[in-house]
Amino acid sequence: MFIGANPNPEMKAVKPAALKVNYFIGNDRSKWNCDVPTSLAVQYGNLYKNIDLQVYGIEKQIEYDWLVRPGGDPAAIRFAYKDIKGTRIDKDGNLVIETRFGELIHKKPIGYQVIDSKKQAVDVTFKKTGKDSFGFSVGQYDHAYDLIIDPLVLVYSTYLGGSGEDYGFGIAADDNGNVYVTGDAKSTDFPTQNPYMTDPGDGANDVFITKLIFQNTFTLTSPNGGENWKLSSIRNITWNAAGITGLLKITLWKNGILVGTIANNIAPATGSYAWTAGKLSTGSMVAPGADYTIKIKETGTAAADSSDANFTLSPGITVTAPNGGQTWKIGNVKQITWRSGGLTNQIKITLWKDNVPVGTIATVAPADSPYAWTVGSYIGGTAAAGSGYTIKIKEIGTTVTDTSDATFQLIL
């Protein structure tokens, strides 16, 4: 339970899913409900003052995020447990809840803020506030921006049982993460695989010992929600693997609907993939938007993870040549190249020296890369030999722009 929380929070569905469900109950068609939308998460707004709680499921894991908005105090968050055997914070900072059925583990929380499109880590740990009650201890952070506290609630979970009365009385795990559950079952449809006795007992109590095989998982760490990436810029999609050996498939989703594949057959141990933001494996570039997520899945298994929240892809230009260090001879023809995405207007290419504009080279369409440049020339003149030159490309009528990462040199 949440201590001192708002008893009437603003509940709403977030992260809409593509799935819709229908309820056909009874013969009265007027009471049927069709095309009922679903979502991937539920948000409890202002559970504490300026603090929201979002609860969602990732594959077979239950997760939750705390969103502390400006004006919120993370010290206000407190939660307690009842009807349990005990609680403790282990040496790794995990919160362990001891129940008669085994241990429930809340992994050590991750705290972060997204400032200027960059995720910045914030130190967050569990803090004991009373008997079987806890909160968070938060390090320094910028109170002008949202703070996200993201613990992983369950290491893993699943459902075991049939349609009748089944009880588990013991649980244990081996060194490989496999779980063993023992108890008794009345269900005639209790799930089995190669059972010692094939007769379900016709509803009588049967003893069962079930082995649940641990399936390796991993966690997507970026983009994980709140980022704003320019289309065509190089961004790293990153993840933490936990025993994954199969090759990975990375896909892009928008509003819970698959947009396309980013990459296939990626080795999990790399931990990252350099993505030209917005580009699919087909070579096409997606449209700008604020409701994208990434999903990574191990080929041939159910192991997968997705961005915890939406991120944004915004219109962008990236100068690729000259991008610093080149020495080009005046009068020769060289290629000015760039990548772009989400642009609707023409772009202007200009030559700069020591951060001062020299002149306009050309006005062209965004898709016209490469542009054959007679080195040094611009409309109305020719630049002098020297160092400190850069190329700037800007979409006309907007602020979308990019400049060479470093200077290049012109020689006679």
Backbone torsions as a table, in degrees:
resi	resn	phi	psi	omega
1	MET	NA	155.7	-180.0
2	PHE	-98.9	124.0	-175.8
3	ILE	-84.1	127.1	176.9
4	GLY	71.1	18.3	-176.8
5	ALA	-83.9	163.0	175.5
6	ASN	-66.1	120.6	-178.1
7	PRO	-71.8	-14.8	-179.4
8	ASN	-128.6	66.4	180.0
9	PRO	-68.3	162.8	179.1
10	GLU	-84.0	101.5	-177.0
11	MET	-90.7	133.2	176.4
12	LYS	-152.9	152.6	176.3
13	ALA	-80.6	136.9	177.5
14	VAL	-130.1	166.0	-176.7
15	LYS	54.2	67.6	-178.6
16	PRO	-54.5	142.0	178.3
17	ALA	-103.2	159.4	179.1
18	ALA	-72.8	-23.9	-176.2
19	LEU	-69.4	136.1	170.4
20	LYS	-124.2	148.4	-176.2
21	VAL	-122.3	158.5	179.4
22	ASN	-126.0	141.1	177.4
23	TYR	-118.8	108.8	177.6
24	PHE	-110.6	90.7	-176.2
25	ILE	-114.4	120.0	-179.5
26	GLY	80.7	-176.3	-178.2
27	ASN	-97.8	-5.9	-178.4
28	ASP	-85.1	104.1	-176.8
29	ARG	-60.4	-26.8	-178.2
30	SER	-67.2	-17.6	-179.7
31	LYS	-99.9	2.0	176.3
32	TRP	-77.9	144.7	177.1
33	ASN	-118.8	122.2	-176.5
34	CYS	-118.0	152.1	176.3
35	ASP	53.2	45.7	178.3
36	VAL	-76.0	122.5	-178.4
37	PRO	-69.9	153.9	176.7
38	THR	-124.0	166.1	179.4
39	SER	-139.2	165.6	-178.8
40	LEU	-92.0	-10.2	-175.8
41	ALA	-156.1	160.7	174.4
42	VAL	-123.0	134.1	-180.0
43	GLN	-112.3	131.7	174.9
44	TYR	-102.8	97.7	-176.0
45	GLY	-75.1	137.5	178.8
46	ASN	53.4	42.9	173.2
47	LEU	-60.3	-37.8	163.2
48	TYR	-123.9	164.9	-176.2
49	LYS	-55.7	119.8	179.5
50	ASN	59.2	28.6	177.8
51	ILE	-133.0	125.8	179.3
52	ASP	-110.9	152.0	174.6
53	LEU	-119.6	128.0	177.7
54	GLN	-117.0	125.7	-178.5
55	VAL	-116.0	133.1	-176.7
56	TYR	-155.2	170.9	178.7
57	GLY	-118.6	135.6	173.6
58	ILE	-118.3	109.3	-173.6
59	GLU	53.8	-116.2	-178.9
60	LYS	-105.3	18.3	178.6
61	GLN	-107.6	145.1	173.3
62	ILE	-101.5	130.2	-179.2
63	GLU	-131.6	161.3	173.9
64	TYR	-147.5	150.4	176.6
65	ASP	-125.9	139.7	169.0
66	TRP	-99.1	130.3	176.7
67	LEU	-111.9	108.2	178.8
68	VAL	-97.3	105.8	-179.0
69	ARG	-83.1	162.5	177.0
70	PRO	-51.1	131.6	-176.1
71	GLY	97.8	-13.7	177.4
72	GLY	-88.2	152.6	179.9
73	ASP	-118.5	110.5	-178.0
74	PRO	-60.5	-20.5	178.5
75	ALA	-67.7	-16.5	179.4
76	ALA	-73.5	-20.5	-176.9
77	ILE	-74.7	120.0	177.4
78	ARG	-143.5	138.1	179.9
79	PHE	-140.5	147.5	-176.0
80	ALA	-133.9	162.1	-177.7
81	TYR	-123.6	141.7	178.5
82	LYS	-121.6	160.5	175.6
83	ASP	54.8	45.7	178.6
84	ILE	-126.2	170.8	179.4
85	LYS	-86.4	-28.9	-179.6
86	GLY	169.1	171.1	179.0
87	THR	-138.9	155.8	174.9
88	ARG	-162.9	158.7	170.9
89	ILE	-105.3	118.5	-174.6
90	ASP	-80.7	-179.7	-174.6
91	LYS	-65.1	-20.1	179.4
92	ASP	-92.8	2.7	179.8
93	GLY	87.2	7.4	177.8
94	ASN	-82.2	146.6	175.5
95	LEU	-93.3	119.4	-175.7
96	VAL	-109.4	124.4	177.5
97	ILE	-107.9	118.0	-178.5
98	GLU	-93.2	119.7	177.9
99	THR	-119.8	171.7	179.6
100	ARG	-70.4	-11.1	178.6
101	PHE	-100.9	-3.3	-177.7
102	GLY	133.8	-163.2	-176.6
103	GLU	-104.3	137.3	171.4
104	LEU	-106.9	126.7	-173.3
105	ILE	-113.7	123.6	168.5
106	HIS	-97.4	113.9	-178.1
107	LYS	-66.1	153.1	178.7
108	LYS	-50.7	129.1	-174.0
109	PRO	-69.8	154.4	173.1
110	ILE	-110.3	131.1	177.1
111	GLY	-116.2	141.4	178.2
112	TYR	-159.6	162.6	172.0
113	GLN	-129.9	150.9	174.0
114	VAL	-107.5	109.5	-177.4
115	ILE	-125.6	124.7	-177.5
116	ASP	53.6	43.8	176.0
117	SER	68.0	12.0	179.3
118	LYS	-119.2	136.7	178.8
119	LYS	-82.7	125.2	-179.6
120	GLN	-117.5	126.3	-176.3
121	ALA	-70.8	143.8	175.2
122	VAL	-127.4	133.5	-178.4
123	ASP	-73.1	120.4	179.0
124	VAL	-135.3	133.5	176.4
125	THR	-135.8	159.2	172.4
126	PHE	-69.9	146.6	179.2
127	LYS	-134.7	129.9	178.0
128	LYS	-77.5	128.8	-177.7
129	THR	-114.5	-6.5	-179.3
130	GLY	174.1	-172.7	179.2
131	LYS	-64.9	115.6	179.9
132	ASP	57.0	26.6	175.4
133	SER	-127.1	148.0	-171.9
134	PHE	-145.2	164.4	173.3
135	GLY	-149.3	-153.4	-178.7
136	PHE	-125.8	141.4	168.8
137	SER	-102.3	121.8	-172.5
138	VAL	-117.3	131.7	176.6
139	GLY	-76.0	-167.2	-178.4
140	GLN	-66.9	138.6	175.2
141	TYR	-153.1	166.9	-178.5
142	ASP	-84.5	110.2	-175.2
143	HIS	-71.6	-5.1	178.0
144	ALA	-84.8	-7.6	-177.9
145	TYR	-123.9	159.3	176.7
146	ASP	-61.9	143.0	173.2
147	LEU	-113.4	128.1	177.9
148	ILE	-108.1	127.9	174.4
149	ILE	-112.8	119.6	-168.1
150	ASP	-127.5	91.4	172.4
151	PRO	-93.1	151.7	171.5
152	LEU	-93.2	119.1	-171.0
153	VAL	-73.3	-51.1	-176.0
154	LEU	-117.8	134.2	174.3
155	VAL	-63.5	-45.2	167.5
156	TYR	-161.3	160.0	179.0
157	SER	-154.8	160.6	175.6
158	THR	-161.3	179.6	177.6
159	TYR	-112.1	134.6	177.5
160	LEU	-132.8	124.7	178.7
161	GLY	147.8	171.5	178.0
162	GLY	-114.5	-151.7	-175.8
163	SER	-90.4	-5.7	-179.2
164	GLY	-104.0	-154.8	-179.0
165	GLU	-93.1	113.8	-179.9
166	ASP	-126.7	141.1	-176.6
167	TYR	-132.6	135.6	173.2
168	GLY	-102.8	133.2	-177.4
169	PHE	-117.4	-12.0	-179.9
170	GLY	-151.8	147.5	179.8
171	ILE	-148.2	142.0	178.6
172	ALA	-152.5	159.9	179.1
173	ALA	-128.9	145.4	176.9
174	ASP	-95.5	-177.3	-175.6
175	ASP	-67.0	-17.8	180.0
176	ASN	-94.2	2.7	178.6
177	GLY	88.8	0.3	176.4
178	ASN	-72.0	144.9	-175.5
179	VAL	-112.5	139.6	178.1
180	TYR	-119.0	125.4	-178.5
181	VAL	-120.8	136.0	176.2
182	THR	-128.9	149.0	-178.9
183	GLY	176.9	-157.2	174.2
184	ASP	-130.7	152.1	-174.4
185	ALA	-133.8	138.8	172.3
186	LYS	-103.1	-16.2	-176.0
187	SER	-63.9	132.9	174.9
188	THR	-79.2	-12.0	178.9
189	ASP	-112.2	24.9	176.7
190	PHE	-58.1	130.9	-174.1
191	PRO	-68.7	131.3	178.3
192	THR	-137.7	160.2	173.3
193	GLN	-143.0	116.5	-176.2
194	ASN	52.5	56.1	-176.4
195	PRO	-70.9	153.6	176.9
196	TYR	-64.7	-40.9	176.8
197	MET	-119.6	128.3	-176.1
198	THR	-88.8	-14.4	-180.0
199	ASP	-81.8	116.2	-177.4
200	PRO	-69.5	-9.9	175.9
201	GLY	94.2	3.8	175.9
202	ASP	53.9	41.6	175.8
203	GLY	91.7	-5.6	175.4
204	ALA	-80.0	161.7	-179.8
205	ASN	-67.4	126.7	174.1
206	ASP	-118.7	139.2	174.2
207	VAL	-77.1	139.2	176.8
208	PHE	-131.8	147.4	167.7
209	ILE	-128.0	117.3	-176.1
210	THR	-118.0	134.7	174.5
211	LYS	-103.4	123.9	176.3
212	LEU	-106.1	117.1	-174.4
213	ILE	-81.6	127.5	-179.5
214	PHE	-67.9	132.6	177.7
215	GLN	-108.6	123.9	-178.1
216	ASN	-57.1	145.2	179.9
217	THR	-133.2	172.0	174.4
218	PHE	-150.6	169.0	-175.1
219	THR	-125.6	125.0	172.6
220	LEU	-73.3	127.9	-176.8
221	THR	-109.7	-21.5	178.3
222	SER	-161.9	132.1	0.6
223	PRO	-78.3	135.9	-174.9
224	ASN	-121.0	12.8	177.0
225	GLY	121.1	127.4	176.5
226	GLY	97.0	-14.1	-179.5
227	GLU	-70.0	154.7	173.0
228	ASN	-128.4	102.6	-176.4
229	TRP	-107.0	135.1	176.7
230	LYS	-74.5	130.8	173.2
231	LEU	-55.7	134.8	178.4
232	SER	87.6	-12.1	176.3
233	SER	-76.2	154.7	178.3
234	ILE	-87.3	118.8	-179.0
235	ARG	-128.7	145.8	-179.0
236	ASN	-93.6	119.4	167.2
237	ILE	-83.0	122.8	-173.4
238	THR	-124.7	155.5	179.8
239	TRP	-154.2	160.6	172.8
240	ASN	-111.2	120.1	-179.5
241	ALA	-91.2	150.7	177.5
242	ALA	-132.2	77.9	177.8
243	GLY	80.8	11.6	179.2
244	ILE	-71.8	131.3	179.1
245	THR	-118.0	-24.4	-178.7
246	GLY	-75.9	159.8	179.1
247	LEU	-70.5	153.3	-173.7
248	LEU	-106.2	150.4	172.4
249	LYS	-118.2	130.1	-179.0
250	ILE	-112.1	126.3	-178.4
251	THR	-126.5	157.0	178.4
252	LEU	-110.5	135.4	-177.9
253	TRP	-126.0	151.0	178.3
254	LYS	-137.0	119.8	-177.6
255	ASN	56.3	36.1	178.8
256	GLY	78.2	6.1	-179.2
257	ILE	-113.4	134.3	-179.1
258	LEU	-63.3	127.2	176.0
259	VAL	-92.7	-46.3	-179.7
260	GLY	169.9	176.3	-179.7
261	THR	-87.7	135.1	174.6
262	ILE	-89.9	-46.4	-178.2
263	ALA	-158.3	152.3	176.5
264	ASN	-122.4	159.6	170.6
265	ASN	56.8	47.3	177.9
266	ILE	-94.0	131.2	178.7
267	ALA	-68.7	128.8	-175.4
268	PRO	-65.6	-30.3	-174.8
269	ALA	-66.8	-18.4	-179.7
270	THR	-64.7	-33.7	177.7
271	GLY	75.3	-3.1	179.8
272	SER	-160.0	158.8	176.5
273	TYR	-139.5	124.3	179.8
274	ALA	-78.3	109.1	-174.1
275	TRP	-106.8	130.6	166.2
276	THR	-76.0	102.4	-166.8
277	ALA	-51.7	124.3	178.2
278	GLY	94.0	-9.6	-176.2
279	LYS	-90.8	131.2	177.5
280	LEU	-94.0	168.3	-179.0
281	SER	-64.4	-20.4	177.4
282	THR	-75.3	-11.3	-177.5
283	GLY	97.6	-11.9	-179.1
284	SER	-79.1	154.8	178.8
285	MET	-108.8	133.6	-178.4
286	VAL	-79.3	168.0	179.7
287	ALA	-81.0	156.6	175.5
288	PRO	-60.3	153.6	178.7
289	GLY	-179.5	161.4	-176.7
290	ALA	-111.6	16.2	-172.3
291	ASP	-134.4	43.6	179.6
292	TYR	-98.9	150.5	170.1
293	THR	-138.4	159.6	175.8
294	ILE	-111.5	141.6	173.0
295	LYS	-126.0	135.2	175.6
296	ILE	-118.6	132.4	-177.3
297	LYS	-136.0	138.6	174.3
298	GLU	-76.8	128.5	-178.5
299	THR	-63.0	128.1	175.7
300	GLY	87.1	-1.7	177.1
301	THR	-133.1	177.2	177.8
302	ALA	-91.6	-1.7	-178.4
303	ALA	-64.4	120.7	-176.4
304	ALA	-160.0	160.8	171.8
305	ASP	-152.9	153.8	-178.8
306	SER	-129.2	163.4	174.3
307	SER	-55.3	138.6	-179.4
308	ASP	-68.0	-28.4	-179.7
309	ALA	-150.0	172.2	-177.2
310	ASN	-70.2	150.6	169.4
311	PHE	-125.3	168.3	-173.8
312	THR	-109.8	138.2	167.7
313	LEU	-111.7	118.3	-176.4
314	SER	-112.8	158.3	179.6
315	PRO	-53.5	141.7	-176.9
316	GLY	-154.5	157.2	173.7
317	ILE	-130.5	141.3	175.5
318	THR	-133.5	115.2	176.1
319	VAL	-72.3	129.2	179.5
320	THR	-112.3	-22.4	175.4
321	ALA	-161.6	135.4	-4.8
322	PRO	-74.6	133.9	-174.6
323	ASN	-119.3	17.0	176.8
324	GLY	118.9	130.3	175.0
325	GLY	95.5	-9.5	-178.8
326	GLN	-75.7	154.1	170.3
327	THR	-125.3	108.3	-175.4
328	TRP	-113.8	139.9	-178.3
329	LYS	-87.8	129.7	180.0
330	ILE	-59.3	130.8	-179.8
331	GLY	100.5	-23.8	175.5
332	ASN	-73.4	161.6	177.3
333	VAL	-101.9	122.7	179.0
334	LYS	-128.0	157.2	-177.3
335	GLN	-93.3	121.0	167.0
336	ILE	-88.2	123.8	-175.7
337	THR	-125.2	154.9	179.0
338	TRP	-158.5	163.3	168.9
339	ARG	-114.5	150.9	179.2
340	SER	-150.9	160.6	176.8
341	GLY	-159.3	138.7	175.8
342	GLY	77.6	13.8	-178.5
343	LEU	-90.6	145.2	179.9
344	THR	-119.6	-18.4	-178.2
345	ASN	-106.8	171.1	174.1
346	GLN	-69.1	163.6	179.4
347	ILE	-118.5	150.3	179.1
348	LYS	-111.3	129.6	177.8
349	ILE	-104.4	123.3	-179.0
350	THR	-126.7	154.1	177.7
351	LEU	-103.2	133.5	-179.9
352	TRP	-125.8	152.7	175.2
353	LYS	-137.2	122.8	-179.2
354	ASP	52.9	43.7	177.5
355	ASN	66.1	19.0	176.7
356	VAL	-119.3	130.5	-179.4
357	PRO	-64.7	135.8	177.0
358	VAL	-96.7	-46.5	179.2
359	GLY	173.7	168.3	179.7
360	THR	-84.3	129.5	178.2
361	ILE	-85.3	-46.8	-178.0
362	ALA	-168.7	160.0	169.5
363	THR	-120.2	119.6	-172.9
364	VAL	-137.9	176.7	175.8
365	ALA	-80.4	150.9	-178.9
366	PRO	-57.2	-30.4	-175.6
367	ALA	-84.9	2.9	-173.0
368	ASP	-83.0	6.4	176.8
369	SER	-66.6	134.5	3.7
370	PRO	-85.4	160.1	175.4
371	TYR	-110.2	123.9	-179.7
372	ALA	-77.8	110.6	-175.0
373	TRP	-106.9	127.0	168.7
374	THR	-76.7	106.5	-166.6
375	VAL	-53.3	129.5	177.6
376	GLY	93.8	-19.8	-175.2
377	SER	-80.2	148.1	171.6
378	TYR	-148.3	167.6	-177.4
379	ILE	-63.3	112.5	178.7
380	GLY	98.6	2.8	-179.5
381	GLY	177.2	-175.2	177.4
382	THR	-133.8	135.2	-178.2
383	ALA	-73.4	153.7	177.7
384	ALA	-82.2	156.7	175.3
385	ALA	-61.9	147.9	179.1
386	GLY	155.8	178.7	179.3
387	SER	-108.6	178.6	177.4
388	GLY	86.5	13.5	-178.7
389	TYR	-86.3	147.8	172.1
390	THR	-142.2	160.7	173.8
391	ILE	-108.7	136.1	175.7
392	LYS	-121.0	133.1	177.4
393	ILE	-122.1	128.4	-175.6
394	LYS	-135.3	137.7	173.4
395	GLU	-74.9	128.3	-177.8
396	ILE	-66.7	132.1	177.1
397	GLY	86.1	0.6	177.5
398	THR	-133.9	179.6	177.6
399	THR	-98.8	5.5	-178.3
400	VAL	-71.9	120.8	-175.0
401	THR	-156.1	161.9	171.5
402	ASP	-154.1	154.1	-177.3
403	THR	-131.4	152.9	174.7
404	SER	-48.0	138.9	-178.4
405	ASP	-65.1	-29.4	179.2
406	ALA	-147.4	173.8	-174.8
407	THR	-83.4	156.8	173.0
408	PHE	-126.6	172.9	-172.2
409	GLN	-119.8	142.4	172.6
410	LEU	-110.2	132.7	-179.7
411	ILE	-128.6	159.6	177.5
412	LEU	-84.5	NA	NA
